[in-house]
Amino acid sequence: MSSDAVEAIPAPQHGWTETPPVSPPLRHWLGELVEHQAWTDQYAAPVQDWLLKLFGQPGQIGRKVKGVLNGTWLGHPVHPMLTDLPIVAWTGTMLFDLLWLNDEQENNARTAEDMLLFGLITAVGTAITGATDWSDLYDTDRRVGFIHGAVNTGIALVNTASYALRKLGLRRTGIALSTVGYAALMFTAYLGGELVYGKGVGVNHDAFEGGSEDFVPVMNENDLVEGKLTRVNADGIPAVLLKQGSTIYAIGAICTHMGGPLDEGTVENGVVTCPWHGSQFRLSDGSVVTSPAVYAEPNFAVRVRNGQIELRRLDHA
């Protein structure tokens, strides 16, 4: 064999979608540790099914509540905003516990208890909004989210026990418990960051799409079929067209929620439904009608010139 022969690379045990990034080693190891916990599926699947049945279909009251919890009304996910509250509160608990251990002043002990309780109260809203966002995840994303939520639930129980022990006068034992909970909180915070920054859960999937400041031709007017969702390329950004009578609508073709193809969805009463998770967008302006999407679709001005349909992007997604 030649000295410069390429060494054979063993076949992977998992497909690429279930293989964490090789580098850096810490992220790869944590990915292997969490994402391959297939046993969690037997618990995650029924919980997810129950949540989706609870939220119901578009137009039902449960789905409207889901939209509020997702953040459709805000144009931004609610869950990441709320996560800061218990984290900051329990960080304060740690700091005032350290002060109390140093001087045993009662005011430091009371402040630590108050911040511990505030963290528990705010954790309720954080958990509810987090579970709502998680209900639309699948495969390894669902596993990471499930472990993230399960450990956070354990942390809340540990901190509840810590608060009770402090009130019973067993402050040092309570401090020991909340310290363990805080260490676990750093792990779950990492998992939450991995879901958002590593896997793109909850981000705007149209944020990096471009588009021209000027009108660009996308297709012949005669080729656009009445009432049929049609995907075109508008100077680098996918757009979906719909012709109704003499009016042509155009919005972004990539669902802002998880990147689903809107041109493969369904349309009714001027509203397009994503085929992946059921997000709905108004074709007249790209606004969100039904969650889980919270970010509107980019909107396009449409004109017909010399038999060509031309689009110009109007806004940022």
N, C-alpha and C positions, 0 to 999 in steps of 0.2 A: 504493500500500500504506500502511496506517495506520502511524504512527510507533511505535505500541506493539505491532505484530505480533510474534508469537513466531518467533524464528529456528528453522528446521528443524534437528533434531539428526540427524546422519548415523547410518545403521544401523551397529551394532557389527560388527566383523569376526569376533568369536567370541561364543558363547553366554555367558550370565551366569556359568555354572559355570567357564568358562575365562577370565574377565575379572577380574584382580586389583582390589582396592579402589582407587578413584581417589585417595583421600587416606589418608595423606600421600604426596607424590610419590615419596619414597625407597622406600616399600614397594611402590607401584605399579610403579616401574621394576624393582625386583628381581623382582617377580612376573612381569612381562613377560619379563625376561631368562631366568628359570628355567623357568616353567610352560609356555612355548611351545616348548620344545626337544623337538619331537615325534620327532626322530631317536633320542632315548634309548629310545623304546618298543621298537625292534627289539632292543635289548640287555636292557632291563628285563623284557620279557614272558617270554623263555625262562628267565631266572634265577628269576623268580617261579614259573613253572610247575615248575621243578626242585625248588624249595624245598617247594612244596605237595605234590608227589608224595613227597618225602622224608618229610614229616611224616605223610602218610597220612590215614586216616579216624578218627573217634572210636572209641576202644577199642583202637586199635593202639598199639604201643610208641612209634612216632614222634610220634604226637599227644600222648602223655603227656609226652614230652620237650619238645614245643612248649609245653605248659602250664607246665612248670617255667621255661622261658626267657621266656614271656610274663609270668609272675608270679602265676598262679592260686593257688598255694600261699600267696602273700604277701598277696593281696588288693590288690596295687599293682603297676604295671608295674616290671619290673626294670631295663630299659634306662636310663631317666633317672637312676636312682640311680648306675649305673656310670659315666655320662658325666662326672661330677664328678672321678673319679679321674685320668684322663689330662689333663684340662684343668688341674687343680690341679698335677699333677706337671710339666707342660710350662711352666706359669707360673713354677714354682720354678726350672726350668732357665733360663728367661730372666733371672730375678733374679740367680742365682748367676753366669751368664755376664757380666752387667753388672758384678758385683763383681770377677770375674776380670779383665775388661778394664781395670778401674780400678787393681788392685793386683797382678795375676798371681800370686796366692797359690795354691799347689797344692791346698789343701783346698777352696777354692771351685770349682776345676775338677773335682775328684772328686765333689763334691756335685751339681754340674750334670749330670755324666755319670750318676750314680746315679738322679737324678730323671728324666732322659731315658729311661733303661732301664725304670724303674718305669712310666712312662707308656706305653711300648710294650707291656709285659706286660699291663697293665690294659686297653689298647685292644682286646686280643683278645676278652675277654668282652663289652666294650661293642659291638664289631662283630657278634658272634654274636647277642646279644639284640636289637640294632637290626635286623638282617636278618630275624629272626623276626617282629618287629612289622611290618616293611615288607611282608612277604609277603602281607598281607591288604589292601593299599592298591591303588587303581585311579585311572586318569585323571591329573589334575594332581597329586593327592597322591602317586601313585606316582612321577611325574617328579621332584618336589621331593625325595622320599626317596631316589630313585636317585642324583641328583646329590650330595645330602648324603653318602651312603655312599661314592660313587666318589671324591669329593674327600678324604674322611677316609682312604680307603685310600691315596691319593697322599701325604697328610701322614705316614702311618705309614711309608711307604717312604722319604720324605725324611728323617725322623728316624732311621730305621735307618741310612741312609747317613751322617748326621751323627754318629751314635754310632761308626760304624766309622772315620770320618776322625779323630775325637778320639783314638781308641785308637792310630791310626797316627802321632799327633803333629801332625796338621794341624788343630789346634784352632780357629784362626780361620776356616778354611773350613767346618768343622763348625758353628760358631756361626752363620755366615751362612746355611747351609742350614736349621738349626732355626728361625732367625728368620723365614725365608720360610714355613716350615711353620706357625709360630704365627700369622702374619698370615692365612693361609688358614683356620686353625682358627676364627678369629673369624667368618669368613664362614659356615662350616658350622654353627657354633653358632647363628647367626642363622636358618639354614634349619631347624634342629631346633626352635628356638623357634616359628617360623612354623607348623610342622606341629602342634605341641601347642596353642599359644595362639591361632593364627590359624585353623587348620582343625579343631581339636578332635580330633586323632588321639591316642588313648591316654587321653583324659579320660573321666570317668564321665558318660555321657549321661543319667543319671537324677538327677544331683546337684541340679538346679534345679527338679525337680518338687515340687509341694506335697503336699496331702492333708490330710484332716481328722483332728483328735484324737478325734473322736466317730464313731460308726457313721453311715453315710449310705446311703440306698437307691440301688441301681444298676440293678435290673431285676426283672421278675416271675419268681418261681421257675419257673413253668410254661413260660416262654419259653426257659429254658436247656436246650439239647439235650445229652443224655448223650454224653460223649466228644468233644464239639466245642469247640475253643478259641474263646472268645467275648470280644470286646473291649467294655469298659464304661468309663464315666467316673466316677471316685470323687472327686467334689468337686475336679475340676481335674487329677487325675493319671490317665493311662490305665492300666487294669489288665486282665489277661486271666484269665478264669475257665475252670475245667474241672470238670465234674461227673462223678464216678465213684461209682456207687451212691448212697449217702446222704451222701457227702462232697463238698464243694465247695472247690476250691483257688483261691487268688487271689494273683498276684504282679504286679509291674509289667509293662506290655505293651511298653515300649520297651527294646530290648536295650542294656545298659550299654556295650557295646563301640563300636558305631557308629550306634546309634539305629534298628536294624532292627525291624520290626513282628512281635513274637513270636506274635501271633494269626494271622499268615499262615504260621507255621511248622508243624512236625509234632510230634506227641507220641507217646511210647512209654515204657511202664513208669514213668509219672509224671515224665518228663523232656521238656521242650520244647526243640526245636532251632530256632535263629534261621535264617530263610531266606536271610540275606545272607552270613554268613561261617561258619555252622555252630557258633556258640557254643551251649552247652547249659546249661540251668538246671533245678534240681529244683523242681517245683511245690509241694512241701510246705513249703519254707522259702526259696526263691529263691536258694539257694546255687549257685555255679558248678560244673558237672560237667566241662565241656570248654571249653578256651580257643578263640578268642583273648580272650574276655572275662576280666577279672580281678576286676571288681566284681560283687557279688551284686545280685540284683533286690530292690527293696523288697517286703516281705512284708505280707500283710493278714490280719487276723482276719475270719472270715466268720460271719454268723448269718442266719437266716431268721425274719422276724417279719411277721405279717399277710400272708403270701404274697409278701413282698418280700425279695430278697437284699440284705443290707446289709454294707458293708465298713468297716473301720477300719484305717488304716495303723499298722503296728507298729514299723517301724524306718527308719533312713536308708539309702539305697542306698550 
